Amino acid sequence: MLQADRPSPGPFLERVRGRITGADPGLVRLRMAARVTLTIIFVGLTLAALHGVLTLSVASFSAGLTLAFQNAVAIKDRTLAARARTRLFCALAGLGTLGFASVLGNRPWLIDGLFLAVTFLAVYARKWGVRWNAVGMFAFMACFIGAYFRPALADLPSVALALCLSGLVAHAVREYLLPDRPAFDFAQTLRAVEERIGSMVSRTRAGKRAGWPPEARREAIAAEQAVKNAIAVAEGLLPDDAEGAARNTLASKLAIKLFDLHLATETTLAAALEEREGDADSRARLASALDRLAKSRLDLRGMAGGLSATELEGPALALPKAMGPAHAWHSEPAFRLALQVTLACALAMAGGLWVSEQRWFWAVLTAFLVFVNTQSRGDAVLRSVDRAIGTAAGIVVGMVVATLLHGSFVASVGLIVACIFAAFYLVQISYGALTFFMTVGLSLVYGLLGSFSPDLLLLRLKETLVGALAGTIVSFFVFPQRTETISRRAVDHFLGELDRLLEVFSENRRGNASAWKVLAVTRALDRRHLDIVAAVRPLESGWISAPRRRLVRLGLLRLAALAYWGHRLASTAAEAGAPERPADAPDPLDETIAQCRADIAALRSGVGHFFRQTGSVNLSPSDALTDRRDPAAQDATLALHALRHILRQALAEPDGGGKGPTGGGSKSRAVER
């Protein structure tokens, strides 16, 4: 009887798979972590086997293993041939940098100068795309190894061999052992989308039955956000054809269907939250939304069955460009970032040498990484804090684990591998988690090498704090980018895309723009919305005062509402042709579009603010929703009324005679850092 009560392996494995795909649609993070882990394992084993035949230097082992990480994560070209070329350029850059370090020998001032010069060039190279970003990272890490291990000229052949092996192993893992499978990944992501939609619908129904208590409302909204996140992953697997060059392909049609599903998901939750007991109209809206959601799911499922891998090939990826003016050499984002990172590394080098002449590189590495993928000084501070906390927690756990596993080679190696996997599986979620697991793994490595001691780990923490402090100081005093400035710029770009959407929608009504072009602009609007969320992230942290955090959440809510009603407007593009009317008769829809665009122009000129309290925070276009004089009003009319309603709120004067909670005036500094 006990045996019969056990669940079969099939359902158990299915539940495990469901949990994994639920957290990682498309298994993108799982594949990346597996690639990094297997690359490190195979490179380490290959170098160890070679060491039995050839005597490899410490610098060779270090270069091979360290650059194996870069080979696994930094090469992001879209095609196999492009990735192979990038690996070749990276290997040459790494070997050339190590060669310079070997020639300079024991002249520390020259090596330090080389290190800073390579740092500047490595960061500046980002402006030319993903290939040269990878080459720059290889050069930086190679210079890092050269500055610390000081390889002799006689070591260069074995270093070159280690670099070649690292690239070949990473290439084999990436292309043959764990290759990209675009069609399979897309199918897996759609399966995750389906499962999340099912979860959202069940939570929505449970919330309705319970009368929408706060906890049920939060769960339903979180479930809807999970659906949108999975849809975003699926959209990211499709070619990014912003100009609509491939508008007649199956991939482009799938993009439209995904957009329809996105909108149906939003509409379903909104209708469920707005349904009122005994109100036939609200009940009918919910039923219609559920029908549309079911139809969108079936249409997408049927269309995705014929998708091939070749149709998922698209243009090469480009690095996101830092937002900022480029009219002067000191204002060019690439130059500014390169100079900031170089100065931070120089400051960290000085402080790191003062703490320890042997371990200063930990401080420099921290200062360098503080600026990776940050936009503002608030972002840099958060990254510094994440790294410091992750290091401190990793040291505490590392001390305990390394002590418990002392003398156990197999257990230590197994846990090191597990730490590498966990670090890169979680890196897209938490930079602090990456730092934590890498610190624990490093503690175990020191234990295997016989050099583990609490003092060494505490020294690592000190150097990390020095590097974090150096990065923070430079971010605040050298070409500082305030979070408020970056946030305002992100909002301005978002409004620019919204204005473009209105323009293209108006052209579509006259037959001068296709529905695909409307969709392309809408996808660009969504990307700009994500830019805003990333830009204001420092303003949502716990060290910002509660009133300011409330204003940030209010602003994000308003902008999310604009994105939602922009979706609703775009969804009517195919059916929103201009009605027949006399040539001199005004078109109410055109008039509303013109009013919305005028409001957007006023907001972009500096009048008004999304991130402040006004006399009204209602995000529903109540007048348009309750107006029964035109029962045949289309979704386009409703969406335009809603957009104007929210834009007018941002233009309204704050409470208290024009003075909001953060300073007042039409240019109130509500989001300032």
C-alpha positions in Angstrom: 0.0 0.0 0.0 2.8 2.4 0.8 4.4 1.7 -2.5 1.2 2.3 -4.3 0.7 5.7 -2.6 4.0 7.0 -3.9 3.8 9.4 -6.9 5.2 8.0 -10.1 8.5 9.4 -11.4 6.7 10.9 -14.4 4.4 13.3 -12.5 7.3 14.1 -10.1 9.7 15.0 -12.9 6.9 17.0 -14.6 6.4 19.0 -11.4 10.1 19.7 -11.2 10.2 20.7 -14.9 7.2 23.0 -14.3 8.9 24.7 -11.4 12.1 25.2 -13.5 10.3 26.5 -16.5 8.1 28.6 -14.3 11.1 30.4 -12.9 13.1 30.4 -16.2 10.9 30.4 -19.3 12.9 29.0 -22.3 15.5 27.7 -19.8 17.8 30.5 -20.9 19.4 30.9 -17.4 19.7 27.2 -17.0 21.6 26.8 -20.3 23.9 29.7 -19.6 24.8 28.4 -16.1 25.4 24.9 -17.5 27.6 26.2 -20.3 29.8 28.1 -17.8 30.0 25.2 -15.4 30.9 22.6 -18.1 33.4 25.0 -19.8 35.2 25.5 -16.5 35.2 21.7 -15.7 36.5 20.7 -19.2 39.1 23.4 -19.3 40.3 22.5 -15.9 40.5 18.8 -16.7 42.3 19.5 -20.0 44.9 21.7 -18.4 45.5 19.2 -15.6 46.0 16.4 -18.2 48.4 18.6 -20.2 50.3 19.5 -17.1 51.2 15.8 -16.8 52.9 16.0 -20.2 54.0 19.7 -20.4 54.9 21.8 -17.4 52.4 24.6 -17.4 53.0 27.8 -15.4 50.6 29.2 -12.8 49.9 32.0 -15.2 48.8 29.5 -17.8 46.4 27.8 -15.5 45.0 31.1 -14.3 44.7 32.5 -17.9 43.0 29.4 -19.1 40.5 29.1 -16.3 39.7 32.8 -15.9 39.2 33.4 -19.6 37.1 30.3 -19.7 34.5 32.3 -17.8 34.7 35.1 -20.4 34.5 32.6 -23.3 31.3 31.2 -21.8 29.5 34.4 -21.1 31.0 37.3 -23.1 30.6 35.9 -26.7 27.1 37.0 -27.8 27.2 37.2 -31.6 24.2 35.7 -33.3 25.8 33.3 -35.8 28.3 30.5 -35.4 30.8 32.0 -37.8 30.6 35.4 -36.1 31.2 33.8 -32.6 34.2 31.9 -34.0 35.7 35.1 -35.3 35.1 36.9 -32.0 36.8 34.1 -30.1 39.8 34.4 -32.3 40.0 38.2 -31.8 39.5 37.7 -28.0 42.4 35.2 -27.9 44.7 37.5 -29.8 43.7 40.4 -27.5 44.4 38.3 -24.4 47.7 37.0 -25.7 48.8 40.4 -26.8 48.0 42.0 -23.5 49.8 39.2 -21.6 52.8 39.6 -23.9 53.0 43.3 -23.1 52.9 42.5 -19.4 55.7 40.0 -19.9 57.9 42.5 -21.7 57.4 45.1 -19.0 58.6 42.5 -16.5 59.3 43.8 -13.0 58.6 47.5 -13.7 55.5 48.0 -11.7 54.8 51.6 -12.7 54.7 50.6 -16.3 52.5 47.6 -15.7 50.1 49.8 -13.7 50.0 52.3 -16.5 49.4 49.5 -19.0 46.6 48.2 -16.8 44.8 51.5 -16.7 45.3 52.1 -20.4 43.8 48.7 -21.2 40.9 49.4 -18.7 40.1 52.6 -20.6 40.2 50.9 -24.0 38.3 47.9 -22.8 35.3 50.0 -21.6 35.5 52.4 -24.6 35.3 49.5 -27.0 31.7 48.8 -25.9 30.5 51.6 -28.3 31.3 49.3 -31.3 29.0 46.5 -30.3 29.0 43.1 -28.6 32.1 41.8 -30.4 34.4 44.5 -29.2 32.8 44.5 -25.8 33.9 40.9 -25.5 37.4 41.7 -26.9 37.7 44.5 -24.3 36.7 42.2 -21.5 39.3 39.6 -22.5 42.0 42.2 -22.7 41.1 43.6 -19.3 41.0 40.1 -17.6 44.3 39.2 -19.4 46.0 42.3 -18.1 44.6 41.6 -14.7 46.3 38.2 -14.8 49.5 39.6 -16.2 49.7 42.4 -13.6 49.3 39.8 -10.7 51.2 36.7 -11.9 53.8 38.6 -14.0 54.4 35.8 -16.6 57.9 35.6 -18.0 58.5 35.6 -21.8 59.3 31.9 -21.6 55.7 31.3 -20.2 54.0 32.8 -23.3 53.9 29.6 -25.4 52.1 27.7 -22.6 49.8 30.7 -21.9 48.9 30.8 -25.6 48.2 27.1 -25.5 45.9 27.6 -22.5 44.1 30.5 -24.2 43.5 28.3 -27.3 42.3 25.4 -25.3 39.9 27.7 -23.4 38.4 29.1 -26.6 38.1 25.7 -28.2 36.5 24.0 -25.2 34.0 26.9 -24.8 33.2 26.8 -28.5 32.6 23.1 -28.4 30.3 23.4 -25.4 28.5 26.4 -26.8 28.0 25.1 -30.4 27.8 21.3 -30.0 27.2 20.2 -26.5 24.6 22.8 -25.4 23.8 24.7 -28.6 21.0 27.2 -29.1 17.8 25.5 -30.3 15.6 28.5 -31.3 12.5 26.6 -32.3 12.7 24.3 -29.2 13.4 27.3 -26.9 10.4 29.2 -28.4 8.2 26.2 -27.9 9.3 25.8 -24.3 8.7 29.4 -23.6 5.2 29.3 -25.1 4.6 26.3 -22.8 5.7 28.4 -19.9 3.4 31.2 -21.1 0.5 28.8 -21.2 1.2 27.5 -17.7 1.4 31.0 -16.3 -1.8 32.0 -18.0 -3.5 29.1 -16.3 -2.1 30.1 -13.0 -3.3 33.7 -13.5 -6.8 32.6 -14.5 -7.1 30.3 -11.5 -5.9 33.1 -9.1 -8.3 35.5 -10.8 -11.2 33.2 -10.2 -10.2 32.5 -6.6 -9.9 36.3 -6.0 -13.4 36.9 -7.5 -14.9 34.2 -5.3 -13.3 35.7 -2.2 -14.3 39.3 -3.0 -10.8 40.4 -3.9 -9.1 40.7 -0.5 -5.7 42.6 -0.7 -3.6 39.4 -0.7 -5.7 37.8 -3.5 -5.4 41.0 -5.6 -1.6 41.1 -5.1 -1.3 37.4 -6.1 -3.4 38.0 -9.3 -1.4 41.0 -10.3 1.9 39.1 -9.7 0.6 36.2 -11.8 -0.3 38.6 -14.6 3.2 40.1 -14.4 4.7 36.6 -14.6 2.7 36.0 -17.8 4.0 39.3 -19.3 7.6 38.4 -18.3 7.3 35.0 -20.1 5.8 36.7 -23.2 8.7 39.2 -23.2 11.1 36.2 -23.2 9.2 34.7 -26.2 9.3 38.1 -28.0 13.1 38.3 -27.4 13.5 35.0 -29.2 11.9 36.4 -32.3 13.9 38.5 -34.8 13.9 42.2 -33.8 12.7 43.7 -37.1 11.8 47.2 -36.0 11.4 48.5 -39.5 9.1 45.6 -40.6 11.4 44.3 -43.3 10.1 40.7 -42.6 6.5 41.6 -41.9 5.1 38.7 -44.0 7.1 36.0 -42.3 5.7 33.5 -39.8 7.9 35.0 -37.1 6.5 38.5 -37.7 2.9 37.1 -37.5 3.8 35.4 -34.2 5.1 38.7 -32.9 1.6 40.1 -33.5 -0.1 37.1 -31.9 2.1 37.5 -28.9 1.2 41.1 -28.6 -2.5 40.2 -28.8 -2.0 37.6 -26.0 -0.2 40.3 -24.0 -3.1 42.6 -24.4 -5.7 39.9 -23.7 -3.9 39.1 -20.5 -3.9 42.7 -19.3 -7.6 43.1 -20.3 -8.7 40.0 -18.5 -7.2 41.0 -15.2 -8.4 44.5 -15.5 -12.0 43.3 -16.3 -11.9 40.9 -13.4 -10.7 43.5 -10.9 -13.4 46.0 -12.2 -16.3 43.5 -12.2 -19.0 44.6 -9.8 -21.6 42.3 -8.2 -24.9 42.4 -10.1 -23.5 44.6 -12.9 -24.3 42.9 -16.2 -22.0 45.2 -18.2 -18.9 44.5 -16.1 -19.8 40.8 -16.2 -20.1 40.9 -19.9 -16.7 42.7 -20.2 -15.1 39.9 -18.2 -16.7 37.2 -20.3 -15.5 38.9 -23.5 -12.0 39.3 -22.1 -11.8 35.6 -21.2 -13.1 34.6 -24.6 -10.5 36.8 -26.2 -7.8 35.3 -24.0 -8.8 31.8 -25.0 -8.9 32.6 -28.7 -5.4 34.3 -28.5 -4.0 31.2 -26.9 -5.4 28.9 -29.5 -4.3 31.1 -32.4 -0.8 31.4 -31.1 -0.6 27.6 -30.3 -1.7 26.7 -33.9 0.6 29.2 -35.6 3.7 28.3 -33.6 3.5 24.7 -34.8 5.0 25.6 -38.2 7.9 27.7 -37.0 11.4 26.7 -38.1 14.8 27.6 -36.7 15.7 29.6 -39.8 12.8 31.9 -39.3 14.1 32.8 -35.8 17.4 34.1 -37.2 17.6 37.8 -36.9 20.1 40.8 -37.0 23.0 40.8 -34.6 22.4 42.0 -31.1 23.6 45.5 -30.1 24.6 46.6 -26.7 22.2 49.0 -25.0 23.5 52.5 -25.4 23.9 54.7 -22.4 21.4 57.5 -22.4 23.0 60.9 -22.6 24.0 63.7 -25.0 27.0 63.2 -27.2 27.6 66.7 -28.4 31.0 67.1 -26.7 33.9 64.7 -26.1 33.4 64.8 -22.4 29.7 64.1 -22.8 30.0 61.1 -25.1 28.5 58.2 -23.0 31.2 55.8 -24.1 34.1 58.1 -23.3 32.5 59.3 -20.0 32.0 55.7 -18.8 35.6 54.7 -19.8 37.1 57.6 -18.0 35.0 56.9 -14.9 36.0 53.3 -14.8 39.6 54.1 -15.3 39.7 56.6 -12.5 37.8 54.3 -10.2 40.4 51.5 -11.0 43.3 53.9 -10.3 41.8 55.0 -7.0 41.0 51.3 -6.1 44.6 50.4 -7.1 46.0 53.0 -4.7 43.7 52.0 -1.9 44.2 48.3 -2.5 48.0 48.6 -2.5 47.7 50.4 0.8 45.7 47.5 2.3 47.8 44.8 0.8 50.6 44.8 -1.8 49.7 41.2 -2.8 45.9 41.3 -3.1 45.1 44.7 -4.4 43.6 43.2 -7.6 40.4 42.4 -5.6 39.8 46.1 -5.1 40.4 46.9 -8.7 38.1 44.2 -10.0 35.3 45.4 -7.7 35.8 49.0 -8.9 35.6 47.8 -12.5 32.5 45.7 -12.0 30.7 48.4 -10.1 30.2 50.3 -13.3 29.2 47.4 -15.5 25.6 47.9 -16.8 25.0 50.9 -14.5 23.4 54.1 -15.6 23.5 56.4 -12.7 25.3 57.1 -9.4 22.4 55.5 -7.5 22.8 52.4 -9.6 26.5 52.3 -8.9 25.9 52.6 -5.1 23.4 49.8 -5.2 25.8 47.6 -7.1 28.6 48.4 -4.6 26.3 47.5 -1.7 25.2 44.3 -3.4 28.8 43.3 -4.0 29.9 44.2 -0.4 27.0 42.3 1.2 27.4 39.3 -1.1 31.1 39.2 -0.3 30.6 39.5 3.5 27.9 36.8 3.5 30.0 34.6 1.3 33.0 34.9 3.6 31.0 33.9 6.6 29.5 30.8 4.9 32.8 30.1 3.1 34.6 30.0 6.5 32.1 27.5 7.8 32.0 25.3 4.7 35.8 25.3 4.1 36.4 24.3 7.7 33.8 21.5 7.6 35.1 20.1 4.3 38.8 20.4 5.1 40.6 17.4 3.7 37.7 16.2 1.6 38.8 16.8 -2.0 35.8 15.3 -3.8 33.2 17.1 -1.6 35.1 20.4 -2.0 35.3 20.1 -5.8 31.7 19.1 -6.0 30.6 22.1 -4.0 32.9 24.5 -6.0 31.1 23.3 -9.2 27.7 23.8 -7.5 28.7 27.3 -6.5 29.8 28.2 -10.1 26.5 26.9 -11.4 24.4 28.7 -8.8 26.3 32.0 -9.3 25.6 32.1 -13.0 22.1 30.7 -12.8 21.1 33.6 -10.5 23.3 36.4 -11.9 20.4 37.8 -14.0 18.2 38.0 -10.8 20.7 39.1 -8.2 24.3 40.4 -8.6 24.7 39.9 -4.8 23.9 36.2 -5.3 26.7 35.9 -7.9 29.1 37.5 -5.5 28.0 35.3 -2.6 28.4 32.0 -4.4 31.7 33.0 -6.1 33.1 34.0 -2.7 32.0 30.6 -1.2 33.6 28.8 -4.1 36.8 30.8 -3.8 37.0 29.9 -0.1 36.8 26.2 -1.1 39.5 26.8 -3.7 41.8 28.3 -1.1 41.1 25.3 1.1 42.1 22.9 -1.6 45.3 24.9 -2.3 46.2 24.8 1.4 46.2 28.6 1.7 42.8 29.0 3.4 42.6 31.3 6.4 40.0 33.6 7.9 42.5 36.5 7.7 42.7 36.0 3.9 39.0 36.1 3.5 38.7 39.2 5.7 41.4 40.8 3.5 39.2 40.1 0.5 36.3 41.9 2.2 38.5 44.9 3.0 39.7 45.0 -0.6 36.1 44.7 -1.9 35.1 47.6 0.3 38.0 49.7 -1.0 36.9 49.0 -4.6 33.3 49.7 -3.8 34.2 53.0 -2.2 36.4 54.0 -5.1 33.6 53.2 -7.6 31.1 55.2 -5.5 33.3 58.2 -5.1 34.0 58.4 -8.8 30.3 57.9 -9.7 29.4 60.9 -7.4 32.2 63.3 -8.3 33.4 62.5 -11.9 30.8 63.2 -14.6 28.0 62.2 -12.1 24.8 60.9 -13.6 22.0 61.6 -11.2 19.3 59.0 -11.0 16.7 61.8 -11.5 18.4 62.9 -14.7 18.5 59.4 -16.1 14.9 58.8 -15.0 13.7 62.0 -16.7 15.6 61.1 -19.9 14.1 57.6 -19.9 10.6 59.1 -19.4 11.3 61.5 -22.3 12.3 58.7 -24.6 9.1 56.8 -23.5 7.0 59.8 -24.3 8.7 60.2 -27.7 7.8 56.6 -28.6 4.2 57.2 -27.4 4.0 60.2 -29.6 5.4 58.2 -32.5 2.8 55.5 -31.8 0.0 58.1 -32.0 1.5 59.4 -35.3 1.8 55.9 -36.8 -1.7 55.0 -35.6 -3.1 58.1 -37.3 -1.2 57.1 -40.5 -2.7 53.6 -40.3 -6.2 55.0 -40.2 -5.5 56.6 -43.6 -3.9 53.5 -45.0 -0.4 55.0 -45.0 1.1 52.6 -42.3 0.6 48.8 -41.8 -0.5 47.2 -38.6 3.0 45.6 -38.4 4.5 49.1 -38.2 2.1 50.0 -35.4 3.3 46.8 -33.6 6.9 47.6 -34.1 6.5 51.0 -32.5 4.5 49.4 -29.7 7.4 47.0 -29.0 9.8 50.0 -28.9 7.4 51.7 -26.4 7.6 48.6 -24.2 11.4 48.6 -24.4 11.4 52.3 -23.3 9.1 51.4 -20.4 11.6 48.8 -19.3 14.3 51.4 -19.5 12.3 53.6 -17.0 11.9 50.7 -14.6 15.6 50.0 -14.7 16.5 53.7 -14.3 14.3 54.3 -11.2 15.4 51.1 -9.5 17.7 52.9 -7.1 14.8 55.1 -6.0 12.8 52.1 -4.9 15.5 50.8 -2.5 15.0 50.8 1.3 17.4 53.7 1.9 15.1 56.1 0.1 12.5 57.8 2.3 9.0 56.3 2.2 7.3 59.4 0.8 9.7 59.4 -2.2 9.2 55.7 -2.8 5.5 56.2 -2.9 5.9 58.9 -5.5 8.1 56.6 -7.6 5.5 53.9 -7.4 2.8 56.4 -8.4 4.9 57.5 -11.4 5.6 53.9 -12.5 1.8 53.2 -12.2 1.0 56.1 -14.4 3.6 55.1 -17.0 2.4 51.5 -16.9 -1.1 52.7 -17.5 0.1 54.7 -20.5 1.8 51.6 -21.9 -1.4 49.5 -21.3 -3.7 52.0 -23.1 -1.0 52.3 -25.8 -1.4 48.5 -26.3 -5.2 48.9 -26.4 -4.9 51.6 -29.1 -2.4 49.6 -31.2 -4.6 46.5 -31.1 -7.3 48.4 -33.0 -4.9 49.4 -35.8 -6.2 46.9 -38.3 -9.8 48.0 -37.8 -9.5 51.7 -37.1 -9.8 53.1 -40.5 -11.0 56.6 -40.8 -14.8 56.8 -41.2 -16.3 58.3 -44.3 -17.2 62.0 -43.7 -17.3 65.3 -45.6 -13.9 66.6 -46.4 -14.4 69.7 -44.2 -16.0 67.8 -41.2 -13.7 67.4 -38.2 -12.8 63.9 -37.1 -13.2 63.5 -33.3 -10.5 60.8 -33.2 -8.0 63.0 -35.0 -8.8 65.8 -32.6 -8.2 63.6 -29.6 -4.9 62.3 -31.1 -3.8 65.9 -31.6 -4.7 66.8 -28.0 -2.7 63.8 -26.7 0.3 64.8 -28.8 0.1 68.3 -27.6 0.0 67.1 -23.9 3.1 64.9 -24.7 4.9 67.9 -26.2 4.1 69.9 -23.1 5.4 67.1 -20.8 8.6 66.7 -22.8 9.2 70.5 -22.7 9.4 70.2 -18.9 5.9 71.2 -17.9 4.4 68.6 -15.5 5.8 65.6 -13.8 4.8 61.9 -13.6 6.5 61.3 -10.2 4.6 63.7 -8.0 1.3 63.8 -6.1 -1.5 65.7 -7.8 -5.1 66.4 -6.9 -6.2 63.2 -8.5 -4.5 59.8 -8.8 -7.4 58.0 -10.6 -5.9 56.1 -13.5 -9.3 55.1 -15.0 -10.7 57.4 -17.7 -14.0 57.6 -15.8 -15.6 60.1 -18.1 -15.0 58.0 -21.2 -16.0 54.8 -19.4 -19.3 56.1 -18.2 -20.3 58.2 -21.2 -23.3 56.4 -22.6 -24.1 58.9 -25.3 -22.1 57.0 -27.9 -22.7 53.3 -27.1 -21.0 52.3 -30.3 -17.7 53.9 -29.3 -14.7 51.8 -30.4 -11.7 50.7 -28.3 -9.6 53.3 -30.1 -11.8 56.1 -28.7 -11.6 54.7 -25.2 -7.9 54.2 -25.4 -7.3 57.7 -26.6 -9.5 59.1 -23.8 -7.6 57.0 -21.3 -4.2 58.2 -22.6 -5.3 61.9 -22.4 -6.7 61.4 -18.9 -3.4 60.1 -17.6 -1.3 62.7 -19.5 -3.5 65.5 -18.1 -2.9 64.2 -14.5 0.9 64.5 -15.1 0.3 68.0 -16.3 -1.9 69.0 -13.4 -0.6 71.3 -10.6 0.4 69.4 -7.5 -1.6 69.6 -4.3 -1.1 72.5 -2.0 -1.2 75.4 -4.4 1.4 74.1 -6.8 3.8 72.7 -4.3 4.1 68.9 -4.1 5.6 66.9 -1.3 9.1 67.3 -2.8 9.4 70.9 -3.5 6.6 72.2 -5.7 6.4 74.0 -9.0 5.7 72.6 -12.4 9.1 71.2 -12.5 8.9 69.6 -9.1 11.9 67.5 -8.2 10.0 64.5 -6.9 12.5 61.9 -8.0 15.8 63.2 -7.1 19.0 61.5 -6.3 
